Amino acid sequence: MKIAVVGGGIFGVTTAIRLANNHDVDLYEKNSDILESASGINQYRLHRGKQLYQH
């Protein structure tokens, strides 16, 4: 089966890798490299449970 994964963040890359074992997978990312946007920015963030954001 041919599958297109849109987005090269951590979830898109992980999904593409897992599906590639049994399917023909193409990964599409708007940036020149994967993990460049939100996943790249947040990769060194220390998560300490619940976080509250105020707007």
Secondary structure, DSSP 8 states (H G I E B T S, - for coil): -EEEEE--SHHHHHHHHHHHTTSEEEEE-SSSSTT-SHHHHHTT----S------
